[in-house]
Amino acid sequence: MTVIELIEQSAARLTEAQVGFGHGTTNAFDEAAWLVLWRLGHPLDALDDVADTAVSDAQQSQVHALIEERIQTRKPAAYLTHQAWLQGVPFYVDARVIVPRSFIAEVLADGSIDPWLSEQTRRVLDLCTGNGSLAVLAAMAYPDVTVDGADISEDALAVARINVDQHGLADRITLLRSDGLQSVQGPYDLILCNPPYVNAQSMKALPAEYLAEPELALASGEDGMDFTRALFASLRADPDRYMTPDAVLVLEIGNERANFEHAFPDLAVTWLDTTSGADQLLLLTRDALLLDSESA
């Protein structure tokens, strides 16, 4: 059996088992390729080079065991490999954090938020940092900034520490335990936030792979906006503590745009384009946030 044949066989098994995707892949073939190449010790971008390579019986057994583990546990593949990528950058992950997949990574890489930034952009906050991937990507995208990565979860911060250290950014990224903005050390020029935003009804319908992730990082009340409400309230209560005069907030709300607009109908935001459309990610200036507060 060759590598490509083993991948096709594994993809068929994943399809038959009706596993859920969305943690780095969107289909059975890509998921199978990831797991097979990883188990065999090949680079994940090397399929074309190794597709026709023969696989021993022992290697086949190892792959079959990994595929069955994926099916039986319903854990995301990233939890089995302890690897995930954002914008081609590798990160360590385990079950203490959600698998990184934020669209904020895209706008950091493509520079689409740069028009709202300036040479005075020096301090960045990655709120709800999880495994620290956005903090790392922000430090890579903007070499002159320092980044605070904040999270309420000590477990998440332990994983973030691994990634900050592995990428050699401990001198520019500070990790903070904070319940929302409670313990952060502002003010910041740029706040990035991929918060919990899944509404209660959607939480009940999530595939098992998503339920394997920490609920704390996903669920946010009946309409998914509980964390965002608290965040906006904190920013408005003491804006000078958290935001410089020209500061902007980049906020991910996933598939909750309707609930966001219902909760904040008068808020002037800019919806940012991503590979999933223009309704998952928004940018909010300090001025717009405070103006809406005054008119409310």
Secondary structure, 3 states (H helix, E strand, C coil): CEHHHHHHHHHHHHHHHCCCCCCCCCCHHHHHHHHHHHHHCCCCCCHHHHCCCECCHHHHHHHHHHHHHHHHHCCCHHHHHCCEEECCEEECCCCCCCCCCCCHHHHHHHCCCHHHCCCCCCEEEEECCCCCHHHHHHHHHCCCCEEEEEECCHHHHHHHHHHHHHCCCCCCEEEEECCCCCCCCCCEEEEEECCCCECHHHHHHCCHHHHCCCHHHCECCCCCCHHHHHHHHHHHHCHHHHEEEEEEEEEECCCCHHHHHHHCCCCCCEECCECCECCCEEEEEHHHHHHHHHHC
